[in-house]
Amino acid sequence: MLFPPSFKATIMVCTNVLADALKSINNAEKSGKCQVPIRPCSKAIIRFLTVMMTNGYIGEFEIIEDHRAGKIVVNLKGRSNECGVISPRFDVQLKDLEKGWNNLLLSHQFGSIVLTTSSGIVDHEEARFKDTGGKILGFFF
């Protein structure tokens, strides 16, 4: 017997899949890897990664359906310094977006804040172009 009868195993539960995915990307970027697997897969993760890909911070990603929760393999470019989620998801109006931009990002020249709006998950530039506010999901720079 490996464990005494009084031993109770505790299982870690994934409470925020987006935070876990972005933390995996951060750790892989810092260790110099060129690919990182992310599981489980969700629509929010896919759309967040799409925003990162359109801004050039990551390469292409592949969704692998394994008849469980799914898996995503992301090709890294080595350009991302930091990415993370903002929890809780604060409401932000268009007029307050500039203040949030100054607090979250290091500079105006690079990085993005990702919002979930009525027109989908977009970065702050596209939200300003569409003239809409929403809830802050996260950031990357």
Chimera marker file (.cmm) of the C-alpha trace (Angstrom):
<marker_set name="trace">
<marker id="1" x="0.000" y="0.000" z="0.000" r="1" g="1" b="0" radius="0.5"/>
<marker id="2" x="1.444" y="3.332" z="-1.056" r="1" g="1" b="0" radius="0.5"/>
<marker id="3" x="-0.659" y="5.621" z="1.109" r="1" g="1" b="0" radius="0.5"/>
<marker id="4" x="-2.078" y="5.136" z="4.583" r="1" g="1" b="0" radius="0.5"/>
<marker id="5" x="-5.866" y="4.689" z="4.814" r="1" g="1" b="0" radius="0.5"/>
<marker id="6" x="-6.278" y="8.153" z="6.341" r="1" g="1" b="0" radius="0.5"/>
<marker id="7" x="-4.752" y="9.834" z="3.259" r="1" g="1" b="0" radius="0.5"/>
<marker id="8" x="-7.252" y="11.692" z="1.086" r="1" g="1" b="0" radius="0.5"/>
<marker id="9" x="-6.110" y="12.756" z="-2.342" r="1" g="1" b="0" radius="0.5"/>
<marker id="10" x="-7.038" y="16.279" z="-3.343" r="1" g="1" b="0" radius="0.5"/>
<marker id="11" x="-7.715" y="16.985" z="-6.985" r="1" g="1" b="0" radius="0.5"/>
<marker id="12" x="-7.070" y="20.431" z="-8.416" r="1" g="1" b="0" radius="0.5"/>
<marker id="13" x="-10.034" y="21.760" z="-10.336" r="1" g="1" b="0" radius="0.5"/>
<marker id="14" x="-9.622" y="24.096" z="-13.288" r="1" g="1" b="0" radius="0.5"/>
<marker id="15" x="-11.694" y="27.168" z="-12.438" r="1" g="1" b="0" radius="0.5"/>
<marker id="16" x="-10.583" y="29.572" z="-15.182" r="1" g="1" b="0" radius="0.5"/>
<marker id="17" x="-9.537" y="27.901" z="-18.428" r="1" g="1" b="0" radius="0.5"/>
<marker id="18" x="-8.549" y="31.197" z="-20.094" r="1" g="1" b="0" radius="0.5"/>
<marker id="19" x="-6.193" y="32.068" z="-17.228" r="1" g="1" b="0" radius="0.5"/>
<marker id="20" x="-4.614" y="28.602" z="-17.384" r="1" g="1" b="0" radius="0.5"/>
<marker id="21" x="-4.159" y="28.862" z="-21.159" r="1" g="1" b="0" radius="0.5"/>
<marker id="22" x="-2.501" y="32.285" z="-20.991" r="1" g="1" b="0" radius="0.5"/>
<marker id="23" x="-0.274" y="31.172" z="-18.118" r="1" g="1" b="0" radius="0.5"/>
<marker id="24" x="0.844" y="28.187" z="-20.225" r="1" g="1" b="0" radius="0.5"/>
<marker id="25" x="1.705" y="30.550" z="-23.082" r="1" g="1" b="0" radius="0.5"/>
<marker id="26" x="3.657" y="32.817" z="-20.698" r="1" g="1" b="0" radius="0.5"/>
<marker id="27" x="5.642" y="29.918" z="-19.262" r="1" g="1" b="0" radius="0.5"/>
<marker id="28" x="6.428" y="28.462" z="-22.695" r="1" g="1" b="0" radius="0.5"/>
<marker id="29" x="7.533" y="31.869" z="-24.037" r="1" g="1" b="0" radius="0.5"/>
<marker id="30" x="9.824" y="32.415" z="-21.057" r="1" g="1" b="0" radius="0.5"/>
<marker id="31" x="11.386" y="28.962" z="-21.418" r="1" g="1" b="0" radius="0.5"/>
<marker id="32" x="11.992" y="29.496" z="-25.143" r="1" g="1" b="0" radius="0.5"/>
<marker id="33" x="9.677" y="26.815" z="-26.529" r="1" g="1" b="0" radius="0.5"/>
<marker id="34" x="8.309" y="27.050" z="-30.056" r="1" g="1" b="0" radius="0.5"/>
<marker id="35" x="4.988" y="25.268" z="-29.399" r="1" g="1" b="0" radius="0.5"/>
<marker id="36" x="2.682" y="24.914" z="-26.450" r="1" g="1" b="0" radius="0.5"/>
<marker id="37" x="-0.300" y="22.568" z="-25.994" r="1" g="1" b="0" radius="0.5"/>
<marker id="38" x="-3.354" y="24.012" z="-24.274" r="1" g="1" b="0" radius="0.5"/>
<marker id="39" x="-6.204" y="21.979" z="-22.899" r="1" g="1" b="0" radius="0.5"/>
<marker id="40" x="-9.134" y="22.145" z="-22.398" r="1" g="1" b="0" radius="0.5"/>
<marker id="41" x="-10.316" y="24.047" z="-25.448" r="1" g="1" b="0" radius="0.5"/>
<marker id="42" x="-13.057" y="26.688" z="-25.316" r="1" g="1" b="0" radius="0.5"/>
<marker id="43" x="-14.552" y="29.290" z="-27.638" r="1" g="1" b="0" radius="0.5"/>
<marker id="44" x="-13.211" y="32.131" z="-25.489" r="1" g="1" b="0" radius="0.5"/>
<marker id="45" x="-9.660" y="30.755" z="-25.712" r="1" g="1" b="0" radius="0.5"/>
<marker id="46" x="-9.934" y="30.341" z="-29.489" r="1" g="1" b="0" radius="0.5"/>
<marker id="47" x="-11.162" y="33.906" z="-29.965" r="1" g="1" b="0" radius="0.5"/>
<marker id="48" x="-8.534" y="35.338" z="-27.588" r="1" g="1" b="0" radius="0.5"/>
<marker id="49" x="-5.812" y="33.470" z="-29.499" r="1" g="1" b="0" radius="0.5"/>
<marker id="50" x="-7.260" y="34.754" z="-32.785" r="1" g="1" b="0" radius="0.5"/>
<marker id="51" x="-6.905" y="38.334" z="-31.537" r="1" g="1" b="0" radius="0.5"/>
<marker id="52" x="-3.313" y="37.611" z="-30.482" r="1" g="1" b="0" radius="0.5"/>
<marker id="53" x="-2.594" y="36.050" z="-33.887" r="1" g="1" b="0" radius="0.5"/>
<marker id="54" x="-4.029" y="38.985" z="-35.861" r="1" g="1" b="0" radius="0.5"/>
<marker id="55" x="-1.808" y="41.350" z="-33.852" r="1" g="1" b="0" radius="0.5"/>
<marker id="56" x="1.238" y="39.155" z="-34.590" r="1" g="1" b="0" radius="0.5"/>
<marker id="57" x="2.081" y="37.998" z="-31.066" r="1" g="1" b="0" radius="0.5"/>
<marker id="58" x="1.663" y="34.271" z="-31.767" r="1" g="1" b="0" radius="0.5"/>
<marker id="59" x="1.800" y="32.130" z="-34.884" r="1" g="1" b="0" radius="0.5"/>
<marker id="60" x="-0.962" y="29.895" z="-36.138" r="1" g="1" b="0" radius="0.5"/>
<marker id="61" x="-2.702" y="27.440" z="-33.860" r="1" g="1" b="0" radius="0.5"/>
<marker id="62" x="-4.272" y="24.055" z="-34.494" r="1" g="1" b="0" radius="0.5"/>
<marker id="63" x="-7.373" y="22.725" z="-32.769" r="1" g="1" b="0" radius="0.5"/>
<marker id="64" x="-7.194" y="18.998" z="-32.082" r="1" g="1" b="0" radius="0.5"/>
<marker id="65" x="-10.481" y="17.263" z="-31.275" r="1" g="1" b="0" radius="0.5"/>
<marker id="66" x="-9.769" y="14.316" z="-28.978" r="1" g="1" b="0" radius="0.5"/>
<marker id="67" x="-13.414" y="13.516" z="-28.055" r="1" g="1" b="0" radius="0.5"/>
<marker id="68" x="-12.833" y="14.924" z="-24.572" r="1" g="1" b="0" radius="0.5"/>
<marker id="69" x="-12.405" y="18.634" z="-23.943" r="1" g="1" b="0" radius="0.5"/>
<marker id="70" x="-10.239" y="19.285" z="-26.994" r="1" g="1" b="0" radius="0.5"/>
<marker id="71" x="-6.689" y="20.551" z="-27.281" r="1" g="1" b="0" radius="0.5"/>
<marker id="72" x="-5.019" y="23.507" z="-29.005" r="1" g="1" b="0" radius="0.5"/>
<marker id="73" x="-1.402" y="23.526" z="-30.160" r="1" g="1" b="0" radius="0.5"/>
<marker id="74" x="-0.096" y="27.098" z="-30.462" r="1" g="1" b="0" radius="0.5"/>
<marker id="75" x="3.004" y="28.027" z="-32.474" r="1" g="1" b="0" radius="0.5"/>
<marker id="76" x="4.928" y="30.720" z="-30.615" r="1" g="1" b="0" radius="0.5"/>
<marker id="77" x="6.924" y="33.529" z="-32.207" r="1" g="1" b="0" radius="0.5"/>
<marker id="78" x="8.839" y="34.640" z="-29.115" r="1" g="1" b="0" radius="0.5"/>
<marker id="79" x="7.305" y="38.108" z="-29.346" r="1" g="1" b="0" radius="0.5"/>
<marker id="80" x="4.919" y="37.984" z="-26.387" r="1" g="1" b="0" radius="0.5"/>
<marker id="81" x="6.305" y="39.425" z="-23.149" r="1" g="1" b="0" radius="0.5"/>
<marker id="82" x="3.265" y="38.974" z="-20.943" r="1" g="1" b="0" radius="0.5"/>
<marker id="83" x="-0.354" y="37.981" z="-21.322" r="1" g="1" b="0" radius="0.5"/>
<marker id="84" x="-2.987" y="37.508" z="-18.686" r="1" g="1" b="0" radius="0.5"/>
<marker id="85" x="-6.612" y="37.770" z="-17.687" r="1" g="1" b="0" radius="0.5"/>
<marker id="86" x="-8.317" y="40.458" z="-15.672" r="1" g="1" b="0" radius="0.5"/>
<marker id="87" x="-10.544" y="38.914" z="-13.056" r="1" g="1" b="0" radius="0.5"/>
<marker id="88" x="-13.255" y="39.881" z="-12.305" r="1" g="1" b="0" radius="0.5"/>
<marker id="89" x="-14.300" y="40.993" z="-15.769" r="1" g="1" b="0" radius="0.5"/>
<marker id="90" x="-14.828" y="44.706" z="-15.246" r="1" g="1" b="0" radius="0.5"/>
<marker id="91" x="-17.305" y="46.642" z="-17.357" r="1" g="1" b="0" radius="0.5"/>
<marker id="92" x="-15.650" y="49.389" z="-19.371" r="1" g="1" b="0" radius="0.5"/>
<marker id="93" x="-17.301" y="52.114" z="-21.397" r="1" g="1" b="0" radius="0.5"/>
<marker id="94" x="-15.720" y="53.569" z="-24.483" r="1" g="1" b="0" radius="0.5"/>
<marker id="95" x="-14.865" y="56.838" z="-22.724" r="1" g="1" b="0" radius="0.5"/>
<marker id="96" x="-13.121" y="54.946" z="-19.874" r="1" g="1" b="0" radius="0.5"/>
<marker id="97" x="-11.101" y="52.731" z="-22.213" r="1" g="1" b="0" radius="0.5"/>
<marker id="98" x="-8.194" y="55.196" z="-22.402" r="1" g="1" b="0" radius="0.5"/>
<marker id="99" x="-7.786" y="55.159" z="-18.617" r="1" g="1" b="0" radius="0.5"/>
<marker id="100" x="-7.815" y="51.345" z="-18.533" r="1" g="1" b="0" radius="0.5"/>
<marker id="101" x="-5.329" y="51.295" z="-21.383" r="1" g="1" b="0" radius="0.5"/>
<marker id="102" x="-2.905" y="53.455" z="-19.391" r="1" g="1" b="0" radius="0.5"/>
<marker id="103" x="-3.243" y="51.300" z="-16.266" r="1" g="1" b="0" radius="0.5"/>
<marker id="104" x="-2.803" y="47.890" z="-17.926" r="1" g="1" b="0" radius="0.5"/>
<marker id="105" x="-0.299" y="48.392" z="-20.731" r="1" g="1" b="0" radius="0.5"/>
<marker id="106" x="3.281" y="49.565" z="-20.505" r="1" g="1" b="0" radius="0.5"/>
<marker id="107" x="3.172" y="51.815" z="-23.540" r="1" g="1" b="0" radius="0.5"/>
<marker id="108" x="0.813" y="53.143" z="-26.188" r="1" g="1" b="0" radius="0.5"/>
<marker id="109" x="3.040" y="51.783" z="-28.934" r="1" g="1" b="0" radius="0.5"/>
<marker id="110" x="2.498" y="48.079" z="-28.340" r="1" g="1" b="0" radius="0.5"/>
<marker id="111" x="0.143" y="45.676" z="-26.592" r="1" g="1" b="0" radius="0.5"/>
<marker id="112" x="-3.602" y="45.250" z="-26.546" r="1" g="1" b="0" radius="0.5"/>
<marker id="113" x="-6.487" y="44.941" z="-24.146" r="1" g="1" b="0" radius="0.5"/>
<marker id="114" x="-8.989" y="42.262" z="-25.138" r="1" g="1" b="0" radius="0.5"/>
<marker id="115" x="-12.674" y="43.001" z="-24.553" r="1" g="1" b="0" radius="0.5"/>
<marker id="116" x="-15.797" y="40.937" z="-24.887" r="1" g="1" b="0" radius="0.5"/>
<marker id="117" x="-18.419" y="43.122" z="-26.543" r="1" g="1" b="0" radius="0.5"/>
<marker id="118" x="-21.777" y="42.702" z="-28.208" r="1" g="1" b="0" radius="0.5"/>
<marker id="119" x="-19.881" y="42.298" z="-31.491" r="1" g="1" b="0" radius="0.5"/>
<marker id="120" x="-17.628" y="39.502" z="-30.178" r="1" g="1" b="0" radius="0.5"/>
<marker id="121" x="-14.204" y="39.291" z="-28.572" r="1" g="1" b="0" radius="0.5"/>
<marker id="122" x="-12.087" y="42.157" z="-29.929" r="1" g="1" b="0" radius="0.5"/>
<marker id="123" x="-9.065" y="44.211" z="-28.957" r="1" g="1" b="0" radius="0.5"/>
<marker id="124" x="-9.347" y="47.809" z="-27.754" r="1" g="1" b="0" radius="0.5"/>
<marker id="125" x="-8.506" y="49.290" z="-31.167" r="1" g="1" b="0" radius="0.5"/>
<marker id="126" x="-11.341" y="47.429" z="-32.865" r="1" g="1" b="0" radius="0.5"/>
<marker id="127" x="-13.712" y="48.293" z="-29.993" r="1" g="1" b="0" radius="0.5"/>
<marker id="128" x="-12.864" y="51.959" z="-30.456" r="1" g="1" b="0" radius="0.5"/>
<marker id="129" x="-13.410" y="51.622" z="-34.229" r="1" g="1" b="0" radius="0.5"/>
<marker id="130" x="-16.787" y="49.920" z="-33.676" r="1" g="1" b="0" radius="0.5"/>
<marker id="131" x="-17.665" y="52.524" z="-31.011" r="1" g="1" b="0" radius="0.5"/>
<marker id="132" x="-18.589" y="49.956" z="-28.363" r="1" g="1" b="0" radius="0.5"/>
<marker id="133" x="-17.623" y="49.081" z="-24.806" r="1" g="1" b="0" radius="0.5"/>
<marker id="134" x="-17.794" y="45.770" z="-22.975" r="1" g="1" b="0" radius="0.5"/>
<marker id="135" x="-16.080" y="43.670" z="-20.337" r="1" g="1" b="0" radius="0.5"/>
<marker id="136" x="-12.302" y="43.406" z="-20.066" r="1" g="1" b="0" radius="0.5"/>
<marker id="137" x="-11.118" y="39.820" z="-20.638" r="1" g="1" b="0" radius="0.5"/>
<marker id="138" x="-7.368" y="40.267" z="-20.559" r="1" g="1" b="0" radius="0.5"/>
<marker id="139" x="-4.277" y="41.849" z="-22.060" r="1" g="1" b="0" radius="0.5"/>
<marker id="140" x="-1.100" y="41.000" z="-23.926" r="1" g="1" b="0" radius="0.5"/>
<marker id="141" x="2.062" y="42.893" z="-24.799" r="1" g="1" b="0" radius="0.5"/>
<link id1="1" id2="2" r="1" g="1" b="0" radius="0.2"/>
<link id1="2" id2="3" r="1" g="1" b="0" radius="0.2"/>
<link id1="3" id2="4" r="1" g="1" b="0" radius="0.2"/>
<link id1="4" id2="5" r="1" g="1" b="0" radius="0.2"/>
<link id1="5" id2="6" r="1" g="1" b="0" radius="0.2"/>
<link id1="6" id2="7" r="1" g="1" b="0" radius="0.2"/>
<link id1="7" id2="8" r="1" g="1" b="0" radius="0.2"/>
<link id1="8" id2="9" r="1" g="1" b="0" radius="0.2"/>
<link id1="9" id2="10" r="1" g="1" b="0" radius="0.2"/>
<link id1="10" id2="11" r="1" g="1" b="0" radius="0.2"/>
<link id1="11" id2="12" r="1" g="1" b="0" radius="0.2"/>
<link id1="12" id2="13" r="1" g="1" b="0" radius="0.2"/>
<link id1="13" id2="14" r="1" g="1" b="0" radius="0.2"/>
<link id1="14" id2="15" r="1" g="1" b="0" radius="0.2"/>
<link id1="15" id2="16" r="1" g="1" b="0" radius="0.2"/>
<link id1="16" id2="17" r="1" g="1" b="0" radius="0.2"/>
<link id1="17" id2="18" r="1" g="1" b="0" radius="0.2"/>
<link id1="18" id2="19" r="1" g="1" b="0" radius="0.2"/>
<link id1="19" id2="20" r="1" g="1" b="0" radius="0.2"/>
<link id1="20" id2="21" r="1" g="1" b="0" radius="0.2"/>
<link id1="21" id2="22" r="1" g="1" b="0" radius="0.2"/>
<link id1="22" id2="23" r="1" g="1" b="0" radius="0.2"/>
<link id1="23" id2="24" r="1" g="1" b="0" radius="0.2"/>
<link id1="24" id2="25" r="1" g="1" b="0" radius="0.2"/>
<link id1="25" id2="26" r="1" g="1" b="0" radius="0.2"/>
<link id1="26" id2="27" r="1" g="1" b="0" radius="0.2"/>
<link id1="27" id2="28" r="1" g="1" b="0" radius="0.2"/>
<link id1="28" id2="29" r="1" g="1" b="0" radius="0.2"/>
<link id1="29" id2="30" r="1" g="1" b="0" radius="0.2"/>
<link id1="30" id2="31" r="1" g="1" b="0" radius="0.2"/>
<link id1="31" id2="32" r="1" g="1" b="0" radius="0.2"/>
<link id1="32" id2="33" r="1" g="1" b="0" radius="0.2"/>
<link id1="33" id2="34" r="1" g="1" b="0" radius="0.2"/>
<link id1="34" id2="35" r="1" g="1" b="0" radius="0.2"/>
<link id1="35" id2="36" r="1" g="1" b="0" radius="0.2"/>
<link id1="36" id2="37" r="1" g="1" b="0" radius="0.2"/>
<link id1="37" id2="38" r="1" g="1" b="0" radius="0.2"/>
<link id1="38" id2="39" r="1" g="1" b="0" radius="0.2"/>
<link id1="39" id2="40" r="1" g="1" b="0" radius="0.2"/>
<link id1="40" id2="41" r="1" g="1" b="0" radius="0.2"/>
<link id1="41" id2="42" r="1" g="1" b="0" radius="0.2"/>
<link id1="42" id2="43" r="1" g="1" b="0" radius="0.2"/>
<link id1="43" id2="44" r="1" g="1" b="0" radius="0.2"/>
<link id1="44" id2="45" r="1" g="1" b="0" radius="0.2"/>
<link id1="45" id2="46" r="1" g="1" b="0" radius="0.2"/>
<link id1="46" id2="47" r="1" g="1" b="0" radius="0.2"/>
<link id1="47" id2="48" r="1" g="1" b="0" radius="0.2"/>
<link id1="48" id2="49" r="1" g="1" b="0" radius="0.2"/>
<link id1="49" id2="50" r="1" g="1" b="0" radius="0.2"/>
<link id1="50" id2="51" r="1" g="1" b="0" radius="0.2"/>
<link id1="51" id2="52" r="1" g="1" b="0" radius="0.2"/>
<link id1="52" id2="53" r="1" g="1" b="0" radius="0.2"/>
<link id1="53" id2="54" r="1" g="1" b="0" radius="0.2"/>
<link id1="54" id2="55" r="1" g="1" b="0" radius="0.2"/>
<link id1="55" id2="56" r="1" g="1" b="0" radius="0.2"/>
<link id1="56" id2="57" r="1" g="1" b="0" radius="0.2"/>
<link id1="57" id2="58" r="1" g="1" b="0" radius="0.2"/>
<link id1="58" id2="59" r="1" g="1" b="0" radius="0.2"/>
<link id1="59" id2="60" r="1" g="1" b="0" radius="0.2"/>
<link id1="60" id2="61" r="1" g="1" b="0" radius="0.2"/>
<link id1="61" id2="62" r="1" g="1" b="0" radius="0.2"/>
<link id1="62" id2="63" r="1" g="1" b="0" radius="0.2"/>
<link id1="63" id2="64" r="1" g="1" b="0" radius="0.2"/>
<link id1="64" id2="65" r="1" g="1" b="0" radius="0.2"/>
<link id1="65" id2="66" r="1" g="1" b="0" radius="0.2"/>
<link id1="66" id2="67" r="1" g="1" b="0" radius="0.2"/>
<link id1="67" id2="68" r="1" g="1" b="0" radius="0.2"/>
<link id1="68" id2="69" r="1" g="1" b="0" radius="0.2"/>
<link id1="69" id2="70" r="1" g="1" b="0" radius="0.2"/>
<link id1="70" id2="71" r="1" g="1" b="0" radius="0.2"/>
<link id1="71" id2="72" r="1" g="1" b="0" radius="0.2"/>
<link id1="72" id2="73" r="1" g="1" b="0" radius="0.2"/>
<link id1="73" id2="74" r="1" g="1" b="0" radius="0.2"/>
<link id1="74" id2="75" r="1" g="1" b="0" radius="0.2"/>
<link id1="75" id2="76" r="1" g="1" b="0" radius="0.2"/>
<link id1="76" id2="77" r="1" g="1" b="0" radius="0.2"/>
<link id1="77" id2="78" r="1" g="1" b="0" radius="0.2"/>
<link id1="78" id2="79" r="1" g="1" b="0" radius="0.2"/>
<link id1="79" id2="80" r="1" g="1" b="0" radius="0.2"/>
<link id1="80" id2="81" r="1" g="1" b="0" radius="0.2"/>
<link id1="81" id2="82" r="1" g="1" b="0" radius="0.2"/>
<link id1="82" id2="83" r="1" g="1" b="0" radius="0.2"/>
<link id1="83" id2="84" r="1" g="1" b="0" radius="0.2"/>
<link id1="84" id2="85" r="1" g="1" b="0" radius="0.2"/>
<link id1="85" id2="86" r="1" g="1" b="0" radius="0.2"/>
<link id1="86" id2="87" r="1" g="1" b="0" radius="0.2"/>
<link id1="87" id2="88" r="1" g="1" b="0" radius="0.2"/>
<link id1="88" id2="89" r="1" g="1" b="0" radius="0.2"/>
<link id1="89" id2="90" r="1" g="1" b="0" radius="0.2"/>
<link id1="90" id2="91" r="1" g="1" b="0" radius="0.2"/>
<link id1="91" id2="92" r="1" g="1" b="0" radius="0.2"/>
<link id1="92" id2="93" r="1" g="1" b="0" radius="0.2"/>
<link id1="93" id2="94" r="1" g="1" b="0" radius="0.2"/>
<link id1="94" id2="95" r="1" g="1" b="0" radius="0.2"/>
<link id1="95" id2="96" r="1" g="1" b="0" radius="0.2"/>
<link id1="96" id2="97" r="1" g="1" b="0" radius="0.2"/>
<link id1="97" id2="98" r="1" g="1" b="0" radius="0.2"/>
<link id1="98" id2="99" r="1" g="1" b="0" radius="0.2"/>
<link id1="99" id2="100" r="1" g="1" b="0" radius="0.2"/>
<link id1="100" id2="101" r="1" g="1" b="0" radius="0.2"/>
<link id1="101" id2="102" r="1" g="1" b="0" radius="0.2"/>
<link id1="102" id2="103" r="1" g="1" b="0" radius="0.2"/>
<link id1="103" id2="104" r="1" g="1" b="0" radius="0.2"/>
<link id1="104" id2="105" r="1" g="1" b="0" radius="0.2"/>
<link id1="105" id2="106" r="1" g="1" b="0" radius="0.2"/>
<link id1="106" id2="107" r="1" g="1" b="0" radius="0.2"/>
<link id1="107" id2="108" r="1" g="1" b="0" radius="0.2"/>
<link id1="108" id2="109" r="1" g="1" b="0" radius="0.2"/>
<link id1="109" id2="110" r="1" g="1" b="0" radius="0.2"/>
<link id1="110" id2="111" r="1" g="1" b="0" radius="0.2"/>
<link id1="111" id2="112" r="1" g="1" b="0" radius="0.2"/>
<link id1="112" id2="113" r="1" g="1" b="0" radius="0.2"/>
<link id1="113" id2="114" r="1" g="1" b="0" radius="0.2"/>
<link id1="114" id2="115" r="1" g="1" b="0" radius="0.2"/>
<link id1="115" id2="116" r="1" g="1" b="0" radius="0.2"/>
<link id1="116" id2="117" r="1" g="1" b="0" radius="0.2"/>
<link id1="117" id2="118" r="1" g="1" b="0" radius="0.2"/>
<link id1="118" id2="119" r="1" g="1" b="0" radius="0.2"/>
<link id1="119" id2="120" r="1" g="1" b="0" radius="0.2"/>
<link id1="120" id2="121" r="1" g="1" b="0" radius="0.2"/>
<link id1="121" id2="122" r="1" g="1" b="0" radius="0.2"/>
<link id1="122" id2="123" r="1" g="1" b="0" radius="0.2"/>
<link id1="123" id2="124" r="1" g="1" b="0" radius="0.2"/>
<link id1="124" id2="125" r="1" g="1" b="0" radius="0.2"/>
<link id1="125" id2="126" r="1" g="1" b="0" radius="0.2"/>
<link id1="126" id2="127" r="1" g="1" b="0" radius="0.2"/>
<link id1="127" id2="128" r="1" g="1" b="0" radius="0.2"/>
<link id1="128" id2="129" r="1" g="1" b="0" radius="0.2"/>
<link id1="129" id2="130" r="1" g="1" b="0" radius="0.2"/>
<link id1="130" id2="131" r="1" g="1" b="0" radius="0.2"/>
<link id1="131" id2="132" r="1" g="1" b="0" radius="0.2"/>
<link id1="132" id2="133" r="1" g="1" b="0" radius="0.2"/>
<link id1="133" id2="134" r="1" g="1" b="0" radius="0.2"/>
<link id1="134" id2="135" r="1" g="1" b="0" radius="0.2"/>
<link id1="135" id2="136" r="1" g="1" b="0" radius="0.2"/>
<link id1="136" id2="137" r="1" g="1" b="0" radius="0.2"/>
<link id1="137" id2="138" r="1" g="1" b="0" radius="0.2"/>
<link id1="138" id2="139" r="1" g="1" b="0" radius="0.2"/>
<link id1="139" id2="140" r="1" g="1" b="0" radius="0.2"/>
<link id1="140" id2="141" r="1" g="1" b="0" radius="0.2"/>
</marker_set>
